[in-house]
């Protein structure tokens, strides 16, 4: 996985990729599920604030969910439709 700004979308290895851990989402889980934030592990991770779960993003320095970021990512993933960006 490489999510640096300069990395092309297809080379990031995140869109429509089966995650190592599904974090309770089941077999439909994807790192980012295009068009479906509910099946996107990224959405689970950015909304989790339990440091003992070891899944929250960012991993340190935050006890509050950034709702603006959640809404932005939700809209972005939904806006993908069923395809990953190039």
Backbone torsions as a table, in degrees:
resi	resn	phi	psi	omega
1	UNK	NA	131.4	-178.9
2	UNK	-142.3	99.3	-175.1
3	UNK	-103.2	25.2	177.2
4	UNK	-66.9	151.6	-176.5
5	UNK	-55.1	-41.0	-175.0
6	UNK	-79.1	-5.6	-178.8
7	UNK	-82.9	129.8	177.7
8	UNK	-62.9	145.9	-177.7
9	UNK	-51.8	-43.9	-178.8
10	UNK	-66.8	-23.0	-178.7
11	UNK	-92.1	-5.1	-177.4
12	UNK	-73.2	-25.3	-178.8
13	UNK	62.6	43.2	179.0
14	UNK	-127.0	-30.8	-173.9
15	UNK	-84.7	124.3	179.6
16	UNK	61.1	30.9	179.0
17	UNK	-104.4	132.2	177.9
18	UNK	-68.2	126.9	-178.5
19	UNK	-77.3	161.7	175.6
20	UNK	-64.7	-41.6	177.0
21	UNK	-122.0	134.2	-177.6
22	UNK	-85.4	-6.7	177.9
23	UNK	51.2	35.9	176.5
24	UNK	87.2	3.0	-178.9
25	UNK	-85.0	-15.4	178.2
26	UNK	84.7	-162.7	-172.4
27	UNK	-69.4	-17.4	178.6
28	UNK	-83.2	-5.3	-176.9
29	UNK	-62.7	139.5	173.6
30	UNK	-137.4	156.0	175.6
31	UNK	-54.2	-53.1	167.9
32	UNK	-132.2	119.1	179.9
33	UNK	-95.3	105.1	-175.5
34	UNK	-56.0	127.9	179.7
35	UNK	80.4	-2.0	-174.1
36	UNK	-141.7	83.4	179.5
37	UNK	-59.1	-29.5	-178.1
38	UNK	-65.6	-21.9	178.3
39	UNK	-105.0	12.6	-176.8
40	UNK	-99.2	117.7	178.3
41	UNK	-58.4	-34.4	177.6
42	UNK	-53.8	-42.5	-178.7
43	UNK	-66.4	-37.9	177.1
44	UNK	-63.7	-45.4	-175.6
45	UNK	-66.0	-40.0	-177.5
46	UNK	-76.3	-14.7	179.4
47	UNK	-100.1	-8.1	-179.9
48	UNK	-85.5	131.8	178.7
49	UNK	-121.0	15.6	179.6
50	UNK	-90.3	104.9	-177.5
51	UNK	-62.8	-21.8	179.7
52	UNK	-77.8	-17.4	179.0
53	UNK	-77.9	-20.7	178.2
54	UNK	59.2	32.7	177.8
55	UNK	-124.6	-9.0	-172.2
56	UNK	-70.4	146.7	177.1
57	UNK	-124.6	128.1	-7.3
58	UNK	-68.9	156.8	-173.5
59	UNK	-72.0	-20.1	-177.6
60	UNK	-137.5	160.3	169.3
61	UNK	81.1	14.8	-178.8
62	UNK	-148.7	128.8	174.8
63	UNK	-113.9	-4.7	-179.1
64	UNK	-115.7	143.4	174.9
65	UNK	-74.4	133.1	176.7
66	UNK	-83.3	92.8	-174.1
67	UNK	-65.1	-31.8	177.3
68	UNK	-64.2	-42.4	178.4
69	UNK	-66.4	-41.0	178.4
70	UNK	-60.2	-46.8	-179.7
71	UNK	-64.2	-40.3	179.3
72	UNK	-63.8	-47.9	179.9
73	UNK	-66.4	-37.1	176.9
74	UNK	-60.0	-46.8	179.4
75	UNK	-64.5	-39.7	-179.8
76	UNK	-64.1	-47.9	-179.4
77	UNK	-65.1	-43.2	178.4
78	UNK	-61.1	-41.0	-178.6
79	UNK	-67.8	-13.6	178.6
80	UNK	-68.4	-19.8	-171.7
81	UNK	68.7	-134.2	180.0
82	UNK	-107.8	15.4	-177.9
83	UNK	-126.9	149.3	177.3
84	UNK	-81.5	145.1	177.8
85	UNK	-67.9	152.4	-179.6
86	UNK	-69.3	NA	NA
